[in-house]
């Protein structure tokens, strides 16, 4: 069993009292002209650069002569600039064991799922059927359910895992099934009822395929080579291969047998696989850190003390700037220090004299900006700070400039030059903004003028950010906030709306089944308007191989399972009458073919856009296109369109313009934009001039040992890079924020909702005017349940996104549920105080059990079971809305 450890943030100021000063029994006196070092190896002290001398012990009293003598203090004139004590928590990591094997009966197979961590484990599971076109999960037949199973609504089963013996921590459940059944896959997640935590596979359900045509959405486990599985795309249709093959077969041959799965040809093979999981366990220990200045040499002296038992190793290094890149300082180093792969140092901390815990002393040159470390108890047990390296600021803590680094390299000089260049851009932007402000003061300050100016500045920000990213690889907040720069484009068409939009997703995964969804939604237009929605997102309108619309075929054929073209027009018109703008869901990444080429490959298209295989990318072996290589990630269920072809872009722009004029769409929801370059999106948006546009850029967040990392900068960076590629003309769904909300609410770790700079940790913290925040949609929730929001905590999620910057999106299923009145109340608060996508936010609390923030100095919100009240002072706060584990206040 391995162990991963985190250090939770300090909750109250009394934790900050330095543990070093709380031991009155014995002190070690250090001479005024130096520091002393004696942890056991006094002979090694001479190796240090701060001229350590022999210790002199002062006895406190006879009764305390045998007390702890490991306390090290500097003399009173020493410059102490950092003191802190951190409680430690440990995350126990274990494994989920999955085995697929033949049963005792040759016709039967058996799936075993086990876990080696202590707890009360429940298998939450369901199946996928081969002929199922809508739901990701269904309930298995009753003869497949192990004893003790309980049905959950109509889509899942919960079965307890049982111990092999009372003394054993290993839990296991076995599921028997018949290979000749029409079950295509078994899906499951693991739940610990002791903590309420759910354990998934990289944020997705575990999927065990039992047929050879299922798409791998990144969550398939087992012997993939046995099925020849294709890598898939997150959030797409669960039965795409089956449906696409069935549809193509019907075009080629009228025989219905061509489109049916051949169960008798399954080549199922057994497998055994282990997946790591982590479970938080309270660990009643702490680490104290004190940083001081040596008065003789001005070097930084780091004192580290912990009450962890056993051999504790400090894995440490230093950094030169806020980038916090690890650097190994030059020797001398503390006793019992080794170099680890030329990237870090490892120092065995010395035992205290009473044997209770360990301590270490480190001297660092004044040139360094910070001290970085993690604690290692053994090969499998590490202690970190909220999943990140523990960071202690050095010279900057004192407010002094960092001393110049001797022998600065050409690269460093180039960085200075780049900084000067960036500062020049910022200065030009500020001049531009000042000029705009003067212009406004001389003219009528209409809302339209102000909005136009604001959109132009943001467009310039996107261009400046592109220049900034090309020279400096690491994203910084200032790149968006301040670098808004060079030249205004000739034509501006921002698809980011007014900033006050509130978006409603107007469908779920099952909406197509009624056959008249447009008409049903039309009847709800007035109600949605009264709630406060200003934009609605409609489902894909085109003819599609899949009934949900995400496998489009003839783009100009708008008679689909949701209704016909006339009903769509009526619905759009009705929403316009009640003041709601309408987004069309357009699938531009891929398209299903009408015919096969001479090699039998489905890559020849029909209808009005009768493209040949030149319209298909060349690097997808399944569809053998003659176009150029893909500019993004391939979606393997259908031919990926090559947007680099002039004729393709021309046709798509004409089609989008036709939709704008013929149907009346006001903007777009862009499906699977990971599949093609954002620059093509800019081309399409410039041609269609939408009021609002948002792209679905969905990929996996960062995980370590199955536990979500605290720092998700790399994930939100990829989304921001795509937005920037569109030149800022479109926003993107803030998948980062959704994922972090999952972890924070599921695990009661609300500290995750603040990044290292005290800002929101998702896209909304970097580029709020382009972040469309959401907690659920047709892929993540509904009957698909790819990444369902923590159950019973949905209103905490809505309290967060509906009071924060960004453009919030509310899922249809939640609007027409028992959450309706609470969601409507939150929307009313947002509109009453004019909270918008660019509103200011100040996070006032982000701790284990509570998160709180103040928005625009008008609205305060808290989520989590912990206590919070807005700060008293010049403002008077009154509570306006309260629900389960959330509360909202207004300033009067």
N, C-alpha and C positions, 0 to 999 in steps of 0.2 A: 504494500500500500504506500503510495506516495502522498506527499503533503505540499500544498501551495498555501502561502500565507500572505495576508494583507494587514496593513496598519490603518485603522479607521481614523478619520479626522478628529481633532480634539473638540469636545463638545462644549466645555465650559472653561472659563478662565482659570478656575482653581486647579485644573489639570496642568496648567503651565508652570506651577511652582516647581522649582528645580529640585529634583530628588537629592541632588548632591548636597544641598544645604539643610537636609532634614535628618542628619545623623550627628547628634551632639556628643557622642561618646569619645571619639578620637579624631584628631585632625593631623594632617601632614603639612608642615610649615615649609613654604618655598621661599628662598632668599630673594630679596627685592631685585637683585640684578639678573635674575634668571628664573627659569622654571626647572623643576626637578622631575625626573621620570623614574619610577620604581614600581613596576607591576609584578615583578619577581626577578627580572633580569637587569639589575642595576648596571652590570658591566657593559650592557649594550647601549646604555644611555649616551655614551660619547659619540655614537654614530649619528645622533640627531643634530640638526643644524641650529637648534636654539640653545646650545651650550648648557645642557642639563647637568646639574650637580647633585651630589649625594643628599638624600633626604634626611631631615632631622625630625624626629617624632616628639610630639608634646603629649604627655600623659594627662588625661582629663581628670581622672580620679582612680582610686584603687578599685572601686566597684566596677569601673568600665575599662580596666586595663586590657581585658581580653576581647573587647568589642571590635566591631568592624573597623579596620584601619585602612581600607582601600579608597577612602575619599581623597580626591586630589583637588586642591583649590589654588588659584593664583592669589597673589597678595592683593590688598584692597585697591591699589591704583590700577590694576589690570583693566583693560577695556573690554568689558563683557557685552557682546552685541547679539547673542542668540542663546536662549534657554528654552527648552521644551521637553516635556515628557509625553510620550505617546503610548496609549494602550495598544496591545497586540491582539489580533484575532487570527485564528488559524482556519484555513480552508482544507479540509481533508479531501484528498482525491482518491478515488477508487476507480472501479471499472464496471461497465455494463457488458455482460457476456451474452452473445447471441449465437445460437447454434441451430442449423437446419440439417436434419438427417432423416433417413428412412426409419419408419416405425417398425414394430414387430411384425405387423401385417405388411406385406410387400406393396399393397395398394395404398397404404397410409404413409403420410410423412408427418414429422413432428418439428415444431418450432419451440425452442427453449430460450427464455430470457431470464437472466440472473443479474444480481448486483451484490458486490462484496462489502458495501458500506452498511453500518448499522442504521436502522430506521424502520418506519412502517411503510413499506413500498407497495404501490398500486400500479398495475399495468392498465393504462387507459388506451384502448385499442379498437380498431375497426378494420374493415376490408374494403378493397376496391374490386368491383366486378368488371368482367371484360366487356359487357354490353352497356355499361353505365356511361352516359354522356354528360352528366351534370355534376354529380356529387363526388367529392374526393373520398369520403368515408361512407360506409354503410355498415349496418350491423351484420355480423356473421350468422350463419344458421345455428339453431339452438344446439344441435349435436356437436358443434365445434367449440362450444363455450365450456371452459373448465369449471369444476365445482366452485361455488362461492361467487360466481360472476354476477354482476348487477348491470342491467340495461340503463344507459344514460340517454334519455330522450329517444330519438329514433336513428341515431347515427353512430353510437359508440357503446363499448362494453368496458366495465372496470372489473378487473380480476386481481385479488390480492396475491402477492408473492409470499411464499411460505419458506420458513427456515428449514434447512436440512436436518438440524438438530437444535436443541435449546442453547447449547454452548456455541454454536456456529453463528457468525454474522452473515453468512452467505444466504441470500434469498433467491427463490427460483419459481417460475411458473412454466408449464408445458402446454402447448396447444397442438392438438391433433387435427389433421385435415386430409381430405381425399384429393389426390392429384387430378382426378377427372372432373372435379367441380369447376364452375366458371369463375372462380376467384382469381383475380389477376395479381393482387398484392395484399400483404398484411401491413398495416400502418400502426404505429404505436408511439406513445411518449410514456415516460416513467414519472410517477408522482410520489413524493415523500409526504405522507400525511402528517408527520411530526412537525414539519416546517412549512408545509403548504407549497413547497417549491416544485416546479415542473422541470424535467430534464429532457432536452431535445438534442437533435443531431445538428449542431451549428445553427441553432435557431429554427430548425425545421423538424417535422415529424420524421421518425425513423421509418423507412420503407423497405420491406423485404419483397422483391419481385418474384412472382411465381410463373411468369410468362416471359417470352423473349422479345416483346415489342413495346415494353413500357419505356417512357422517357425518363432519363435520370435528371431530376431537378436538383441534384446536388445532395440529396438525402438518402440515396440508395445505399444499402449495405449488402454485403455478400460477395459471392464470386462473380464479379462482373464479366470476366472473360468467358464464363459459361454461357452467358446470354449475348455477348457482343453488344453491350449497352452503349448507347450514344450519350455523350455529355449533353446535358440539357440546359435550359434557361429558367431562372427563378420565376415563380409566379405565373407560369403558363399552364396550358390545359393539361390535365392529368392523363387524358386518353388520346392525345393528339395523333400518335402514330397509328393507333387502331382506326380512328375516324378518317384520317387522311388516306390511309391505304384503302379503307372501305370505299371512300368516295371515288378515288381514282380507278378502282377496280370496276365500279359501276359505269364509269365513262368508257372504259376500254371494253368491257364485256357485260352483257346484260345478266349474266349469271350471278345470282345473289351469293353464291358460295364464295366468290372471289373476295368479298369484303369481310368474310367471317373469320375470326381467329381460329386457328387449328390447334385445339387443345391437345390432340393426340400427338402432336409433333413437339411437345415441350421437352427440352433437354435440361431438366432440373438437376442440379448438382448440390450436394451438401456442402456446408461451409461452417467455419467457426471464426468469429470475429470479436474483438474486444474494442470498446470505445471508452475513453476516459471521461469521468464526470467529477464534479467537485461539490462538496457540501460544507457550508460554513459552520464552524464549531467555535464556541467561545473559548478563548485561551487567556487565562488570567495572568498575563505578564505585561511588562512594559519595557520601553527603551527610552533613556534620557540622553539628551545631547546638549552640550554647552560649548559655545564658541567664544574665544577670547583673543585678544591681541597680546603678543609677547612685548613687553615694554622695551626690551633691549634690542630686538631685531625687527619688530613690527610684523613678524610672521603670525599667521593665524594658527591658533592652537585648538584642536578639536578634541573634546573629552566625550567619550561614549560609554555609557553604563547600561547594563541590562540585567534583569533577574532571571533570565532564561537559564535552565539547568544544562549541564553537560558542556561539551566543547562547542563554542560558538565562534564562527568565522565571519569577519566583516569582509564582504566582497565590495571593494570600493575603488573610486577613482576621483578625478576632478574634472571640471569643465572651465572653459575660458569665456563663455558667453551664455546668453539665455537659451541658446539652442540645446544646451545640456548634453552635448556630445562627449562621451567619456574619453578622458586622456589619462595616461599613466604618468604621474609626476616623477621627476628625476630623483634618484636616491640622494641622501639616505632615507630608508624606510623604517618603520617600527620593527621591533624584534619579531621573529617568526612570521615574516612576510614573504610570500612567493608571488611571482608574476604569472598571471593567467592569460595565456595566448596573446601576450603583448597588448591586451585590451583593458586589463584591470589588474588590481592587486588583491591578494587574499591574506588577511592578517588574522592569526589565531588570537582571539581576545584572551587576556590573562585572568586567572581566577582571583576573586577577592579573597582577602585573608581569612574571612569566616566561611569561605566556600559557597556562599549564596550568590551566585551570579558571576558575571564577567565584566571586564572593563578594558578600555583601550585609549591610548593617547596618540594623536597624530599632529604633526606640524606641516604646514603648507605655506608655500611662498605666496607673497602678496599679489602676484600676477593673476591668480585664479579667481574666477567669479563664484564658484560653487563647489561643494563637497557632495559627492553622490555615493550612496551605498545601499546594499541590502544585507540582511543577516541570513546566514546559513547555519542551520542546526545539524542537518545531515544532507546526504545527496538528494533526498526527496522532500525536504522541509526548508522552505525559504520564507522569510518575512519581508514583505514589501509595504509600500505606502499606497493604499487604495489601488493596488495592482500596478503601480508605477515605482520607479526607483525613488528612494528616499533622497530628498534634495535639501541641502542646507546652504543658504546664500552666504557669501563671505563678504568681500569688500563693498559690494553694492548695498549690503545691509546697513553699512555705516554712512551711506550717502556720499561716499567719495568715489571718484572715478577710478576705474581699474588702471593699474600702472601699465605703460606700454610694454608689449612683449618683446624682449630682446630677439634680434635676428628675425624680424618679421619677414615672412616669405612673400614672393611675388603674388601668390594667390591671396594672401591676406590684404596686400595693397590693393589688389583688384577689388576685393570686397569693399574696401573703403571707397574706391572710385564708384562702385555700383551704388553705395549708400548715398554718396553725393548726388549721383544722377537721379536717384529716386526722390531725394529731397528737392531737387530742382523741379521734378514733375509735380510734387505736392505744392510747391510755391506757385507754379503756373495755374494749377487747379484753383487754389485759393484766390488768385487774382481773377480767374474766370468767374468764380462764384460771387466775388465782390462786384464785378461788372454786372452780373445778372441782377444782383440785389439793387444796384443803383438804377438799372433799367426798370425794375418793377416799381421802384419808388416814384419814377417819373410817369408811370402809366397806371391804368386801372388794375388794381390787384384782384383780378378775377380768378376764380378757382381754376379755370381752364389754362390761364397763363401760368400760374404757379405750377400746375401739374405738368405742363409742357416743359417748363424749365427743369423741374426735378427729374423728369424722364430723360432729358438730354444729358444732364450731369451723370446720371446712372449709366447711360450708354457710353459716355466717355470713360467712366470708371471701368467698364468691361474691357475697353481697348487698352487702357493703362495697365490693367491687371494682366492682360496677355503679354505685354512687354516685360512686366515685372517677373512673371513666371518663367519666361524664356531665359532670364539671367540668374534668377535665384530660385533653386528647386523647392525650398521649403515654404509652404504657404504661411503668411502672417495676416493677422486681422487688418493691419494697416494697409495691406494691399488693396482691400476693398474699401475701407473707410476713408482713406486719404488719397490713394493713387487713382484719381479720376480724370484722366489726363489728356492726351495730346491734341487731337483735332476732332472737332465735331463732324460726324458723317454728313454726307450731302442729304440723305433721307433718313428720317427717324421713324421707326415703327416698333415701339415697345409693346410686347405682349404681356405686360405685367400689370395692366389695369390701373385703377386709381390708388390702390393700396388699402382700400377699405372693403375689399371683397370678402364675402363669407360663402364658401363653396359647399354645395350639397351634391353628393354622389347619388344619382337618381336611379339606381338599380342594384341588384345583387346577382349572385351567380345563377339563381333559379328564375330570374325574371322572364327569360325567353319562353318559359313553359306555358304561360297564359296565352300566347299567340296574339295578344292585344295590349302589350305593355304600354305602348305610346298613349293609348286612350285612357288606361288606368292612371298613368302619371299626369295626364292632362287634367283629370278631375281633382288632382291634389295641388295644382298650381297655386291657387289662392291661399291654401293653408300654408304652403311652404313660404310664400311671400310674407304672410302674417307673422311667421316665426322670425323672419329677418334675413333669409337667404337672398343673396344678390346674384349668384351664379349657380347654374345646375349643369352637371356633367351627365350627358345621355350615353347609352351603350353604343357599340359600333353599329353603324346603319347598313353595312353592305352585305350582299350575299356572301355566305361563309360555309365552308365545309363543316365547321363546328357550329352548333346552334347558338353558342354564346357570342359569336361574331368575331373571334380573334384569329380565325384562319380565313381571311378574305380571299375571294376568287374574282368575280367580276365587279370592279370598283364602282361602276356606274349603275349597277343593279341594286337599288335601295329597297327592294322587297325582301324583308328578312323575318326572322322568327319574332321580332318585337312588334312588327306591324309593317304596313306598306308605306310607300313614299308620301301618299296623300295624308295619311294619319300622322306621319312624322312632321309634315309641314304644319298641320293643324296644332300639333302639340307645341312646336316652336313658337308659333304665332301666339298661342295662349300664354306661354311664359313671358313673352315680350309684353303682352297686355298688362300683366301684373308686376312688371318692372324687374324681371329676372332675365339675365343674359344666359345664353345656352352654349355649352361646349360640345363639339362633336368628338367622339373617340375614334381617332384615325390610326390604323395599323399600316405604317409605312415601311417597316423593316422587312417584311416577308409577304409572300402572296402565293396561294395555291394555284397550280397549273391546271390547264384544261386538257392538255394532250401530252403524249410521250414523244420524245425525239426518236431518231433512227436507232438509238441504242436502248430504247425502252425506258428512258429516264423522264420523269414528269417535270419538264421545265419549259414547255411551250404553252403560252397563255392565249386566251380567247377573249371574246367580248370586245368592247370599244378599244381597250388597250391591249392589242394583240401582239405583245412582245414575244421575241424568240429568246433563245438561251443566252444571248448577249446581255440580257437584263439581269442575269443571275451571276453572283460572285463566283470567282474561279476556285476559291480555296475551300469550298464545302464539297467533299467527295460524294456526298449522298445525292447531289443534284447536278453536278458536273457542268457548271455554267461556263460560258466563254467570255465573261466580263473580267474586270480587274479583281484584285484581291479585296477582301472585305475590309472596311475601315473601322470595324468594331468586332464584337463577339457574335459568332454565328448562332442562329436559332435553328436547331436541326430538324424540326418537324415539318418545315416547308421551305421552298426555295428562298434564299436571302437575296433581296434586291440590291443590285449594284447602283448606288446613287451617284457614282462618279460618271456615269454615262449621261451625256447631254440630253438624249432623247427621253431618258427616264425622268430626269428632273423636269424637263419641259412638260411631260405628260402629267406628272404629279402636281405641278403648280397649276396647270389648267383644271385638273380635277378638284383641287382644293378651292380654287376660285369659283368653280361651278357650285360646289357645296355652299359656299358663302352666299352666293347670289340666289341659287335655286331653293335651298332649304332655309337659309337665314341664320346659319350658325354664326356666333359672335367670336368664337375662338376654338382652341383645340386642346384635347388631352392626347398626348403622343405616346403610343404604346412602345415598350421595349426599345428605348432610345440607346441602350448599350450597344445595339447592333450596328449603328452607323454614326459617322462623324457629326458632331454638333454643328459644324459649318454648313452642312446641307440643310439642317433645320433652319438656320438663319436665312438661307436662300428662300425656303418655303414661307417663312413668316414675313419676310420683306415683301413677297409677292402677294400675300393674302391679307396683310395688315390686321391681324386679330386684335380684339380688345384684351384677350387674356389667353395665355398658352402655358401648359405645364407638361413636363416630360417625366416618364416613369424610368428612372435610373435606379435599378434595384440589384444590389449584389450583397454578398455576405459581409457582416461586420467582423471585427477582429476578436478572436477567441484564443485563450491559452488554457490548456488542459480542460477544455470544454466549458470554461468560464469566460464570460464576456470581459474584455479588457476595459479598464476605465478610460483610457485614452483612445478615442475613435477619430483622431485627426486624419489619419490616412483614409478612412472611409468617407468622411465628409469632403475630403479634398478631391476624391474622384468625382463626386457629384458636382462640386464647385467647378472643377475643370471642364465638365461637360457644359455647364451653364455658360462658362466663359467662352467655350468654343462656339456657342450660339451668339456671341457678342452681347450677352445679357438680354437677348430678346425674348427669352422664355425663362420660366421658373422651373423648379423640379420638386418632386415629392421628397420631403425630408425624412428619408428612411432611417437616417442616423438617429434622429430624435425618437422615432418610434421604437427602435431597438433599445435605446438607453432607457426609455420609459419602461419597457418590458422588464429589464434587469432591476431597475430601481424599485418598482412596485412589487415584483414577484419576491424579491429577496430582502425587502425592507432596507434598501441601501440608497436612500435619497441623496446622499452625497454625490452620487453619480451625475446629478443634474446640474453640476457646476464644473466647468473645465478648470484647467490650471490657472487661468487668468480671471476666474470668477465670472465667466460668461456662460450662456447656455451652450451645452456641448455638441449640439447638432449644427446643421447648416444654418439654422436660425440664429446661431451665435456669430456666424461669419458674414452671411449675406442675407439678412432677414427679408429684404424686399423680393428675393427670388426663392424663398423657402415656402413651400406649401406643406403645412404640418397636418398630420392625420394620425389616427390610432388604428383604423381598420378600413378595409376595402373588400371588394368582391373576391380577391385572391387570398388575402390573409385571413379573412373571416368567412362569413356566409357558410355555405355547406362545404366549401373547399377546405377552409381551416388550415391553410399553409403555415400561418404564423399568427395564431389567434392572440389577441390582447388578453392579459391576465383577467380571468373571470371575476366578476364582481367589482372590478376596479376601473371600469370604463369611465365613470364620472370623474375620477381623479385625472384621467388622461384628458378629458374634455375641459376640466377646470384649468388645466395647464395650457392647452393649445388655444382655447377661446379667450384667454386673458393675456396671452403673450404676443410679441411681434410675430411676423410671418403671416401667411394667408391660411386660415384654418379650413379644413375640409371635414365634413361630418358625413358618416356613412348612413345610407338609407335605412338599414335594419335598426340602427340606434334611434333614428328620428321617430320611426313609427313603432315605438316600444314604450315600456314604463319609464324610460329616461327622457321622454319627450318634454315634460314640463321643466326639468332641470336644464336641459340643453337650451330650451327657449329662454330661460332666465339668464343663462350665461351670455347668450347672444344679445339679449337686451342690454346687459351691462356693458358689453363690448361696444355696441352702437351708441349707447347713451354717453359714454366717455370718449367716443371717437378713437378708440384704440385701432391702430392700423399696422400694416406690415413693417413700418419703420419706427414704431413706438420705442421709446427708451425703456430699458429694464435695469433694475438694480437687484441682484440676488442678495437677500438679507440673511438667509439661513439655508444651509445645505449639509445636513447631518444624517445620522443613521436612520432616524425615523421621521424626519420632517424636512420639507423643502418649502421656502417662502421667498417671494419676490414682490417688488413694488414696480408698477408699470406706469410710466408717464406721470409719476407723482400723484396719480388719481385713484388707482386701484391697487389693492394689496390682495395677494392670494397665498394660501398655504395648502399643500397636499401632504398626506401621510398621517399616521396616528399620533405623532408627537405634538407638543404644545407650541403655539406661536401666537403672539399679538403684535400688530404693527407698532413701531416705535412712537412713543408719545412725544410731543413737542409742539411746534407751531401748528401742525396739522391735527385735525380731529377726525378719527376714523370711526365709522359705524358699520356694523355687520349687515350685509344685504342678502347673502345666500350662504346656506350651510347644508352639507350633505355628509354622507359616510366618508370620513377621513379627508374632507376638503372644506374650505371656508373662504369666502370672499368679502372684502371690506371696500367701502368707498370713502374718499376723503371729502370732507365738507368745508 
